[in-house]
Amino acid sequence: MLLDNCIFRPMKHTFLFLFLIFAFAKAYTQEISPQTQKVDIINITALVRPDFREASINGDLEVTFTALEDVKEVLLDAKKMTIENLSKEFVIKALEDHISIQGPFDKGQTYTRQFTYRVVPKQALYFVDAMGTPQVWTQGQGKYTSYWLPSIDDMNDKIEFDLTIEAPKEMTVIASGYSKSVQELEEYNVWQFDMVQPMSSYLVALVIGTYDKKIETSTSGIPLEYYYYPKDTLKVEPTYRYSKQIFDFLEKEIGVAYPWQNYKQVPVKDFLYAGMENTSLTIFSDSFVVDSIGFTDRNYVNVNAHELAHQWFGDLVTETKSEHHWLHEGFATYYALLAEREIFGDDYFYYKLYESAEQLRELSDTGKGQKLVASGGSSLTYYQKGAWALHILREKIGSAVFAKAVRNYLTTYAFKNVTTTDFITEVEVISGQDLEDYKKAWLYQSAFQATDALKSLKKSPFMRSYFELQSLRPQALKNKVKQLGGILSLSNDYLGQEGVYQLLGENASLSNSLYEIAFSNKNVYTRQAIATSMEAIPNVLLPRFKSLLVDKSYVTREQSFLKLWLQYRSSNALQLQHTLLDRYDSQFGFSDGNIRVLWLTLSLATQNYKPDTANNRFKELASYTEPSQPFQLRENAFQYLFQIQSFDEVSLKNLVEACVHHTWRFRESARKLLNELYKDEGYRIMLNNLETKLSEKEIAYIARIKKQ
């Protein structure tokens, strides 16, 4: 799973966004529960009936289990559910966090029990409004499936789940497993899914929404299903670009056949993370649904490869407990990077390793480094340090031996739970090497091994060139004009950016000619570096700078538009501001409306710009704060309304709603804004007037602010 939905490729400052991705750990604190030693839950078959109006689940559940010892009771994890026992022969009771199935149950015997249940999920299953269309999706990892489906929170009990789901006729259902049938009834359809192999409970998932789909078939014959909103037909190709290539590469590179019946990918609104590797079903944030221009900066490729790699590393073989979490995330991160290397080349591969090494080195130098094999690690540790540990190991023992060891590891422990020792033992057996020093340095040492990482990076000719270019930073521009001129004429994603950044703040008489070379470069990231770094635009470069407005990058377009508007304002060129606004009126940008909400804000802040339509433009900006909009778009709209201090009652109410939203990052952003607004007496009065229109949760949050 990836933890954030802002992944950009491949800007020089990507690490700033990656920090958001890896700043928070998602490891588990659970230990193996005593019940898994006594009872084996074999199968859970459930009929799930979502109630969209009540945001609840009604279900019929059948559980089959084998007693490994004589036991008096079997517990299913089930948060705040009510149940009805379907047989008077057995006693089944709902407790606060469990369902108790009363015995006795004899060692070696297999039993089946049935009951119905109802629950209003507090987490793990979410009912959302997707632009006026209802949508349901699940997120079991870190929150657990037991909030909507009686199951086992302990990942050491692997279960075969077979789901049947009732849904409105106009909606599509996607769930873990193979879709066996769709029965069309008068008022709703019944979708039946079959899971052949067992999995941990946190990996069972479903999505209900309005979707179309495209199907490809992998080289090995696995059906690959790509779901999308009907309105996004033209975005299917760029969103799912390279999907089949990634699948074929990973299956070949890993050397173990894809372990499930099919593979499905589904975008959903307001997802908690970037993506989640549910068994046979990756759910991902719909912010990754992009057009061809958006692909440049915010594509789904990394998340796509990462979540697919998890189908082997995490889903097929699963950690026993949290201290081995790197066996999920380190492997998924590294194999995703190998897949991206296949697509984008060696320079990309080594630059991404370099970026993560810089983050890990900085963390280590400040005394915040962490052991890889330990509970409670940060995601930077589990993901990136884990990937580095595998990269160093692969170089140490050789790629062929590494591949064989991984193959044996996955085959030996298929559908089982593993520890770090299980993996390392497999590597030592295959390689014939004693890995004690490696384990101490990379698995059990909190400090990042920066020297070893640097040696590895220097094996890349590109990285040697990059380090040489970096070494020029302290030199005066006059002493490196020739070198920078040569670099800026190259079409390299990273060298060109570094060259541009070394021009920042330099004397115009020397830098302008180098900027001219950079502008002439067709490399989109070199040009993007100009747009993001240049503040005051020299008049001689203005015609060149305007050309950035049509580059195939929404980041470049947004930055060049803003910089030009600011330039014209500082020079009192009002007519040029108006002309610029007219030119950019039709631009929207990413799904978060990065260009459109900026345009609306600047148009409202521009003197005498179409005053007769100002009210409509404000209404449009405020409309993007509505709960039916994606939270990323809402967040942008809130931020701009805050900057121009223009909240009305509707947008203020929407901000209050955002303060209790299920997506934590968005929720925290909204709370910071509301806390600032509450300092203003006018907004306090508006909030008081709104209270009769708020939900109980919203009123409770306002009460907290008042106490502060």
Disulfide bonds with the S-S distance in Angstrom:
none
